[in-house]
Amino acid sequence: MHHAVHLLADARLLADAPAQLLPARELMAFTLASHIILVPMGVAFPLITLIMHYRGLRTGDAVALLLARRWSAVMAIQFAVGVVTGTVLSFEFGLLWPGLMGRWGDVFGIGFGVEAWAFFLEAVLIAIYLYGWRRLPARTHFLLGVPLPVTALLGAFGIIAANSWMNTPQGFTLDAEGNPVDVSVWKALFTPMFGPQYWHFVVAMLVTAGYAVAGVYAVGWLRGRRDRYHRLGFTVPFTVAAVFTPVQFVLGDAIARAVFHKQPVKFAAMEIVWETDTHVPEYMFGRLHPDGTVSGGIKIPQLDSILAGFSPATKVTGLSAVPASDRPNATQATIVHWAFDIMVVIGSLLVLLALWYAWIWFRKRRLPTSRWFFRSAACAGAASLIAVECGWVTTEVGRQPWIVYQNMRVAEAVTATRSTSLWIMFGLVIVVYVFIFGSFLAVLLVMRTRWRQADAAAAGPTPPGGEGPEALTPYGPRPVPSGRGTPAGHGAVPGDERGGTP
């Protein structure tokens, strides 16, 4: 009888949901999942580029400067694509979730206001940084780029402030009609989950961007490109990622424990805990059923209580502690659990990869030479992106059925637009996004081809003892075509004399 009641409750909740809810959630999930692919490069790539730039200036390394200039071009194009996908998301908040924005916009919108200021500042700074190569003194140009990572972090601040508020809302009081009044800006921004979420997110972006960029040069290494250009292009971003990987592992543990204290029902979904108890086992993967049983997976006795409170006697709240209408259903809990476990597994593998790199570096002061290491490094970027996607699935699906935790359900916030119209809109967005990301990839491939052709043209024939394109620097006088006084390409990046990409 107990099991039948839970099955009927889940069925009633699904039947009572508005028809618009499913297409609205699917559309929002698709656009968010697409946008977040670009976020690591937007948040962390400016810092990695400036590290390479600083290395080039400090040591007079022309190869580092060449890489920094080319990365700045990629950074600008990625930012432009991110503007499009981010703008779509901002419109969707109003179009798909008018109940959320109508009631909570005065509180919820504070973080987005911060993000908007950061976005405009970042756009201006990227334009100045990209335009400044060879047009500004080297030191001035670098210093003008230094604020770029700060604006990127400020943008992340705004978004995470908004999301953490949805997870642990505060900074307001409710009037007699249930509307928020007396908004406190500081409390709305700095909610209990803000700190754990923000630092976990920022370090995740550094790790993901570092591995993604290094993965490109790892593929080049596997294809036989062992020159200094590829070694340096791999070493700097991979080192950044490897340094922050163990930090991220610790921060991941900290945010899981924060969820345990601040959002116990979400934690129960993450660990598919049904009954409130002590000595709770940990399940690696597995599936939760509506009757509270778990099938499949690997069961480790008492580990969940130990991870949550450092003791087997730690009491863990189960999903059954709250009514069915206030918790994720069995399918949602299983999705959250799998996303969380995949993220943890990927993080653990990345820690091992970082330790492998550190072991070889500190013992032999060189890069590893194993092809398996570079194969792993080539896969690390994609794996990191998967982990980021899983992190957002854990955060958003684990909060269900609430859009504002314990204050507004998703079904209350959804638009009244007909579900058929939403499905049509979803199909159109998919088509548009395929075109956008296809164009983005095509532009990157064209840039790569032109850079290789420029390097090949500048490299040969190379004078004895010369270094070809690696001896060129992106600072100094602009090139003059051959026959007009100065050899083409002198003091310039290859390809620039043809008006090509930097």
C-alpha positions as CSV (number, residue, x, y, z in Angstrom):
1,M,0.0,0.0,0.0
2,H,2.8,2.4,0.9
3,H,4.5,1.9,-2.5
4,A,1.2,2.3,-4.3
5,V,0.6,5.7,-2.7
6,H,4.0,7.0,-3.9
7,L,3.3,5.8,-7.4
8,L,-0.1,7.4,-7.5
9,A,1.4,10.7,-6.1
10,D,4.1,10.8,-8.8
11,A,1.4,10.1,-11.5
12,R,-0.9,12.8,-10.2
13,L,2.0,15.4,-10.2
14,L,2.7,14.6,-13.9
15,A,-0.9,14.8,-14.8
16,D,-1.4,18.2,-13.1
17,A,1.6,19.8,-14.8
18,P,0.7,22.4,-17.5
19,A,1.2,21.2,-21.1
20,Q,3.7,24.1,-21.6
21,L,6.0,22.8,-18.9
22,L,7.8,20.1,-20.8
23,P,8.6,22.1,-24.0
24,A,9.6,25.1,-21.9
25,R,12.0,23.1,-19.8
26,E,13.4,21.3,-22.8
27,L,14.0,24.5,-24.7
28,M,15.7,26.2,-21.7
29,A,17.8,23.1,-21.1
30,F,19.0,22.9,-24.7
31,T,19.9,26.6,-24.9
32,L,21.6,26.5,-21.5
33,A,23.6,23.3,-22.3
34,S,24.7,24.9,-25.6
35,H,25.7,28.2,-24.1
36,I,27.7,26.6,-21.3
37,I,30.0,25.0,-23.8
38,L,31.3,28.5,-24.5
39,V,31.4,29.7,-20.9
40,P,34.8,28.2,-19.8
41,M,36.5,29.9,-22.7
42,G,34.8,33.2,-21.9
43,V,35.6,33.1,-18.2
44,A,39.1,31.5,-18.1
45,F,40.6,31.8,-21.6
46,P,41.5,35.6,-21.2
47,L,43.6,34.7,-18.1
48,I,45.4,31.8,-19.9
49,T,46.0,34.1,-22.9
50,L,47.5,36.8,-20.6
51,I,49.7,34.3,-18.9
52,M,51.1,33.4,-22.3
53,H,51.4,37.0,-23.2
54,Y,53.3,37.8,-20.0
55,R,55.7,35.0,-20.5
56,G,56.4,36.3,-24.0
57,L,57.1,39.8,-22.8
58,R,59.1,38.7,-19.7
59,T,61.5,36.3,-21.6
60,G,61.4,37.9,-25.0
61,D,59.8,34.7,-26.3
62,A,58.4,35.4,-29.8
63,V,56.6,32.0,-29.9
64,A,54.6,32.9,-26.7
65,L,53.6,36.2,-28.2
66,L,52.6,34.6,-31.4
67,L,50.4,32.2,-29.5
68,A,48.9,34.9,-27.3
69,R,48.0,37.0,-30.4
70,R,46.3,34.0,-32.1
71,W,44.5,33.0,-29.0
72,S,43.2,36.6,-28.7
73,A,41.5,36.2,-32.1
74,V,39.9,33.0,-31.0
75,M,38.8,34.6,-27.8
76,A,37.1,37.4,-29.7
77,I,35.2,35.1,-32.0
78,Q,34.1,32.9,-29.1
79,F,32.9,35.9,-27.2
80,A,30.8,37.0,-30.2
81,V,29.2,33.6,-30.4
82,G,28.6,33.6,-26.6
83,V,26.9,37.0,-27.0
84,V,24.3,35.4,-29.3
85,T,23.6,32.3,-27.1
86,G,23.6,34.4,-23.9
87,T,21.2,36.9,-25.3
88,V,18.8,34.0,-26.3
89,L,18.9,32.8,-22.7
90,S,18.1,36.3,-21.3
91,F,15.0,36.5,-23.5
92,E,13.9,33.0,-22.6
93,F,13.7,34.0,-18.9
94,G,11.0,36.5,-19.8
95,L,9.3,34.5,-22.5
96,L,9.3,31.0,-20.9
97,W,9.1,31.9,-17.2
98,P,7.1,35.1,-16.8
99,G,5.9,34.0,-13.4
100,L,9.4,34.0,-12.1
101,M,10.4,37.4,-13.6
102,G,7.1,39.0,-12.8
103,R,7.1,38.2,-9.1
104,W,10.8,37.8,-8.3
105,G,12.5,40.1,-10.9
106,D,13.3,42.8,-8.3
107,V,15.4,40.3,-6.4
108,F,16.4,37.8,-9.0
109,G,17.4,40.5,-11.5
110,I,20.2,42.0,-9.4
111,G,22.7,39.4,-10.4
112,F,21.8,39.8,-14.1
113,G,22.4,43.5,-13.7
114,V,25.9,42.9,-12.5
115,E,26.5,40.4,-15.3
116,A,25.3,43.0,-17.9
117,W,27.8,45.6,-16.7
118,A,30.6,43.0,-16.8
119,F,29.5,41.9,-20.3
120,F,29.8,45.4,-21.8
121,L,33.2,46.0,-20.1
122,E,34.5,42.7,-21.4
123,A,33.4,43.5,-24.9
124,V,35.2,46.9,-24.9
125,L,38.4,45.4,-23.4
126,I,38.5,42.5,-25.9
127,A,38.2,45.0,-28.7
128,I,41.0,47.1,-27.3
129,Y,43.2,44.0,-26.7
130,L,42.7,42.6,-30.1
131,Y,43.2,45.9,-31.9
132,G,46.3,46.8,-29.8
133,W,48.7,44.2,-31.3
134,R,51.5,46.2,-33.0
135,R,49.5,49.4,-32.6
136,L,50.4,50.0,-28.9
137,P,53.6,49.8,-26.9
138,A,54.1,46.3,-25.6
139,R,53.8,47.1,-21.9
140,T,50.8,49.4,-22.5
141,H,49.0,46.8,-24.5
142,F,49.5,44.1,-21.9
143,L,48.3,46.3,-19.1
144,L,45.2,47.1,-21.0
145,G,44.5,43.4,-21.2
146,V,44.9,42.8,-17.5
147,P,41.4,43.8,-16.5
148,L,39.9,41.2,-18.9
149,P,40.0,38.3,-16.5
150,V,38.6,40.6,-13.8
151,T,35.5,41.4,-16.0
152,A,35.1,37.7,-16.8
153,L,35.1,36.9,-13.1
154,L,32.6,39.7,-12.5
155,G,30.3,38.3,-15.1
156,A,30.5,34.9,-13.5
157,F,29.7,36.6,-10.2
158,G,26.4,38.0,-11.5
159,I,25.3,34.7,-13.0
160,I,26.2,32.6,-9.9
161,A,24.7,35.1,-7.6
162,A,21.4,34.7,-9.5
163,N,21.5,31.0,-9.5
164,S,22.6,30.6,-5.9
165,W,19.7,32.9,-4.9
166,M,17.3,30.4,-6.7
167,N,18.9,27.7,-4.6
168,T,18.8,29.5,-1.3
169,P,16.6,32.6,-1.6
170,Q,16.9,35.4,0.9
171,G,17.1,39.2,1.1
172,F,13.4,40.0,1.0
173,T,10.2,39.8,3.0
174,L,6.8,38.7,1.7
175,D,3.7,41.0,1.9
176,A,0.2,39.8,2.5
177,E,-0.2,38.7,-1.1
178,G,3.1,36.7,-1.2
179,N,5.0,39.3,-3.2
180,P,8.6,40.1,-2.2
181,V,9.2,43.5,-0.6
182,D,12.0,45.2,1.4
183,V,14.7,43.8,-0.9
184,S,18.2,43.8,0.6
185,V,20.7,43.9,-2.3
186,W,23.7,42.4,-0.3
187,K,21.7,39.6,1.1
188,A,20.2,38.8,-2.3
189,L,23.6,38.6,-3.8
190,F,25.5,36.8,-1.1
191,T,23.2,33.9,-0.3
192,P,24.3,30.8,1.7
193,M,25.2,28.9,-1.4
194,F,26.9,31.7,-3.3
195,G,30.5,31.2,-1.9
196,P,30.6,27.4,-2.5
197,Q,28.9,27.7,-6.0
198,Y,31.0,30.6,-7.2
199,W,34.5,29.2,-6.4
200,H,33.5,25.8,-7.6
201,F,32.3,27.3,-10.8
202,V,35.3,29.6,-11.4
203,V,37.9,26.9,-10.8
204,A,35.8,24.5,-13.0
205,M,36.1,27.1,-15.8
206,L,39.9,27.4,-15.4
207,V,40.3,23.6,-15.4
208,T,38.0,23.1,-18.4
209,A,39.5,25.9,-20.5
210,G,43.0,24.8,-19.7
211,Y,42.4,21.2,-20.7
212,A,40.4,22.2,-23.8
213,V,43.1,24.5,-25.2
214,A,45.9,22.0,-24.3
215,G,43.9,19.2,-25.9
216,V,44.2,21.0,-29.3
217,Y,48.0,20.9,-29.1
218,A,48.0,17.4,-27.6
219,V,46.3,16.3,-30.9
220,G,49.1,18.1,-32.8
221,W,51.7,16.3,-30.7
222,L,50.1,12.9,-31.5
223,R,50.2,13.8,-35.2
224,G,53.9,14.5,-35.1
225,R,54.0,18.3,-34.6
226,R,56.7,18.4,-31.9
227,D,58.0,21.9,-32.5
228,R,58.3,24.5,-29.7
229,Y,55.1,26.2,-30.9
230,H,53.1,23.1,-30.0
231,R,55.0,22.3,-26.9
232,L,54.5,25.8,-25.5
233,G,50.8,25.8,-26.6
234,F,50.3,22.6,-24.7
235,T,52.4,23.3,-21.6
236,V,51.0,26.7,-20.4
237,P,47.2,25.9,-20.5
238,F,47.8,22.3,-19.3
239,T,49.8,23.5,-16.3
240,V,47.0,26.0,-15.4
241,A,44.5,23.2,-15.5
242,A,46.7,20.7,-13.7
243,V,47.4,23.2,-10.8
244,F,43.7,23.8,-10.3
245,T,42.4,20.3,-10.7
246,P,43.2,19.1,-7.1
247,V,41.8,22.4,-5.9
248,Q,38.6,21.7,-7.7
249,F,38.4,18.3,-6.2
250,V,38.5,19.8,-2.7
251,L,36.0,22.5,-3.7
252,G,33.6,19.9,-5.1
253,D,33.6,18.1,-1.8
254,A,33.0,21.4,0.0
255,I,30.0,22.3,-2.2
256,A,28.5,18.8,-1.8
257,R,28.7,19.3,2.0
258,A,27.1,22.8,1.7
259,V,24.2,21.2,-0.3
260,F,23.9,18.6,2.5
261,H,23.3,21.4,5.1
262,K,21.4,24.0,3.0
263,Q,19.4,21.8,0.5
264,P,19.0,18.4,2.2
265,V,16.4,17.2,-0.3
266,K,18.7,18.0,-3.3
267,F,21.5,16.1,-1.5
268,A,19.1,13.1,-1.1
269,A,18.5,13.2,-4.8
270,M,22.2,13.4,-5.6
271,E,22.8,10.3,-3.4
272,I,19.4,8.6,-4.1
273,V,18.7,8.4,-0.4
274,W,15.1,7.5,0.3
275,E,14.7,7.1,4.1
276,T,16.2,9.4,6.6
277,D,18.8,7.4,8.6
278,T,22.3,7.1,9.8
279,H,24.9,4.7,8.4
280,V,23.6,5.5,5.0
281,P,25.4,3.6,2.1
282,E,26.9,5.3,-0.9
283,Y,25.7,4.1,-4.4
284,M,27.9,4.5,-7.4
285,F,25.4,4.9,-10.1
286,G,22.3,2.7,-9.7
287,R,18.6,3.6,-10.3
288,L,16.1,4.8,-7.8
289,H,12.5,3.4,-8.2
290,P,9.3,5.2,-7.0
291,D,9.0,2.7,-4.1
292,G,12.4,3.8,-2.7
293,T,14.4,0.8,-3.8
294,V,17.6,1.1,-5.7
295,S,18.7,-1.3,-8.5
296,G,22.1,-1.6,-10.1
297,G,25.2,0.4,-9.2
298,I,27.8,-0.4,-6.6
299,K,26.8,-0.1,-3.0
300,I,29.4,1.0,-0.4
301,P,28.2,0.6,3.2
302,Q,28.1,3.7,5.4
303,L,30.1,5.8,3.0
304,D,27.4,8.4,2.3
305,S,27.1,9.3,6.0
306,I,30.9,9.5,6.3
307,L,31.2,11.8,3.3
308,A,28.4,14.0,4.6
309,G,29.5,14.4,8.2
310,F,32.8,12.5,8.6
311,S,31.1,9.9,10.7
312,P,28.9,6.8,10.0
313,A,26.5,8.2,12.6
314,T,25.7,11.3,10.5
315,K,22.0,11.4,9.8
316,V,21.2,12.0,6.1
317,T,17.7,13.3,5.2
318,G,15.9,11.1,2.7
319,L,13.5,12.0,-0.1
320,S,10.6,10.5,1.7
321,A,11.0,13.1,4.5
322,V,9.0,15.7,2.4
323,P,5.8,15.3,0.4
324,A,6.1,14.0,-3.1
325,S,5.0,17.5,-4.4
326,D,8.1,19.1,-2.8
327,R,10.9,16.8,-4.0
328,P,12.3,15.4,-7.3
329,N,10.6,12.3,-8.5
330,A,12.4,9.0,-8.9
331,T,13.4,9.6,-12.5
332,Q,14.7,13.1,-11.7
333,A,16.6,11.9,-8.7
334,T,18.3,9.2,-10.8
335,I,19.3,11.8,-13.5
336,V,20.8,14.0,-10.7
337,H,22.6,11.0,-9.2
338,W,24.1,9.9,-12.5
339,A,25.1,13.5,-13.4
340,F,26.8,13.9,-10.0
341,D,28.6,10.5,-10.2
342,I,29.8,11.2,-13.7
343,M,31.2,14.5,-12.6
344,V,33.0,12.9,-9.6
345,V,34.4,10.2,-11.8
346,I,35.7,12.6,-14.4
347,G,37.2,14.8,-11.7
348,S,39.0,11.9,-10.1
349,L,40.5,10.9,-13.5
350,L,41.6,14.4,-14.1
351,V,43.4,14.5,-10.7
352,L,45.3,11.3,-11.7
353,L,46.2,13.0,-15.0
354,A,47.5,16.1,-13.2
355,L,49.5,13.9,-10.8
356,W,51.0,12.1,-13.8
357,Y,52.1,15.4,-15.3
358,A,53.5,16.7,-12.0
359,W,55.4,13.5,-11.3
360,I,57.2,13.6,-14.7
361,W,57.8,17.3,-14.5
362,F,59.3,17.4,-11.0
363,R,61.5,14.3,-11.6
364,K,62.7,15.0,-15.1
365,R,61.9,18.6,-15.8
366,R,60.2,17.8,-19.1
367,L,56.9,16.9,-20.5
368,P,55.8,13.2,-20.4
369,T,56.6,11.4,-23.6
370,S,54.0,8.6,-23.4
371,R,51.5,8.7,-26.2
372,W,48.9,7.5,-23.6
373,F,49.5,10.7,-21.7
374,F,48.8,12.8,-24.7
375,R,45.8,10.7,-25.7
376,S,44.5,11.3,-22.2
377,A,45.3,15.0,-22.4
378,A,43.5,15.2,-25.8
379,C,40.4,13.7,-24.2
380,A,40.6,15.8,-21.0
381,G,39.0,18.9,-22.6
382,A,35.9,17.1,-23.8
383,A,35.7,15.3,-20.5
384,S,35.9,18.6,-18.6
385,L,33.0,20.0,-20.6
386,I,30.9,16.9,-19.9
387,A,31.7,17.4,-16.2
388,V,30.5,21.1,-16.4
389,E,27.3,20.0,-18.1
390,C,26.7,17.4,-15.4
391,G,27.3,20.0,-12.7
392,W,24.5,22.2,-14.1
393,V,22.2,19.1,-14.4
394,T,22.9,18.4,-10.8
395,T,22.2,22.0,-9.7
396,E,19.0,22.5,-11.8
397,V,17.3,19.1,-11.8
398,G,18.1,18.6,-8.2
399,R,16.2,21.7,-7.2
400,Q,13.0,20.3,-8.8
401,P,10.1,21.0,-8.5
402,W,11.2,24.5,-7.3
403,I,12.3,27.3,-9.5
404,V,12.8,29.4,-6.4
405,Y,13.6,26.9,-3.7
406,Q,10.6,26.5,-1.3
407,N,9.0,29.7,-2.7
408,M,7.8,29.0,-6.3
409,R,7.4,25.8,-8.3
410,V,8.5,25.6,-11.9
411,A,4.9,24.9,-12.9
412,E,3.8,28.3,-11.4
413,A,6.4,30.2,-13.3
414,V,5.9,28.8,-16.8
415,T,4.4,30.7,-19.7
416,A,0.8,30.4,-20.9
417,T,1.9,30.1,-24.5
418,R,0.5,27.0,-26.2
419,S,2.7,24.0,-26.0
420,T,2.6,23.5,-29.8
421,S,4.1,27.0,-30.3
422,L,6.8,26.2,-27.8
423,W,7.7,22.9,-29.6
424,I,7.9,24.8,-32.9
425,M,10.1,27.4,-31.3
426,F,12.3,24.6,-29.9
427,G,12.8,23.1,-33.4
428,L,13.7,26.5,-34.9
429,V,16.2,27.2,-32.1
430,I,17.9,23.8,-32.8
431,V,18.2,24.7,-36.5
432,V,19.6,28.2,-35.7
433,Y,22.1,26.8,-33.1
434,V,23.3,24.1,-35.5
435,F,24.1,27.0,-38.0
436,I,25.7,29.2,-35.3
437,F,28.0,26.5,-33.9
438,G,28.7,25.1,-37.4
439,S,29.8,28.6,-38.5
440,F,31.9,29.0,-35.4
441,L,33.7,25.7,-36.1
442,A,34.1,26.6,-39.8
443,V,35.7,30.0,-38.9
444,L,38.1,28.3,-36.4
445,L,39.1,25.7,-39.1
446,V,39.7,28.5,-41.7
447,M,41.9,30.4,-39.2
448,R,43.9,27.3,-38.4
449,T,44.5,26.6,-42.1
450,R,45.6,30.2,-42.7
451,W,47.9,30.2,-39.7
452,R,49.6,26.9,-40.9
453,Q,50.0,28.3,-44.4
454,A,51.5,31.5,-43.1
455,D,53.9,29.6,-40.8
456,A,54.9,27.3,-43.7
457,A,55.5,30.4,-46.0
458,A,57.6,32.2,-43.4
459,A,59.5,29.1,-42.4
460,G,61.1,28.3,-45.7
461,P,63.6,28.6,-46.8
462,T,65.0,29.2,-43.3
463,P,68.5,30.7,-43.0
464,P,71.0,28.5,-41.2
465,G,70.5,28.9,-37.4
466,G,67.2,30.7,-38.0
467,E,63.8,29.7,-36.4
468,G,61.4,30.7,-39.2
469,P,58.1,32.0,-37.9
470,E,59.1,31.4,-34.2
471,A,61.6,34.2,-34.5
472,L,58.9,36.8,-35.5
473,T,57.2,39.0,-33.0
474,P,53.7,40.7,-33.0
475,Y,55.3,44.0,-31.9
476,G,57.3,46.5,-33.9
477,P,56.6,48.3,-37.3
478,R,53.8,47.1,-39.5
479,P,55.0,45.1,-42.5
480,V,55.7,46.7,-45.9
481,P,55.1,44.7,-49.0
482,S,58.1,43.4,-50.9
483,G,59.7,45.9,-53.2
484,R,58.8,48.9,-51.0
485,G,61.8,49.1,-48.7
486,T,61.2,46.7,-45.9
487,P,61.1,42.9,-46.3
488,A,57.5,41.7,-45.9
489,G,56.9,40.1,-42.6
490,H,59.8,41.9,-40.7
491,G,58.7,42.2,-37.1
492,A,55.2,40.9,-37.9
493,V,53.1,37.9,-37.4
494,P,52.9,35.7,-40.5
495,G,49.8,36.2,-42.5
496,D,49.2,39.8,-41.4
497,E,50.7,41.3,-44.5
498,R,47.8,39.7,-46.4
499,G,45.2,41.2,-44.1
500,G,44.5,37.8,-42.7
501,T,43.6,36.6,-39.2
502,P,46.3,37.3,-36.5
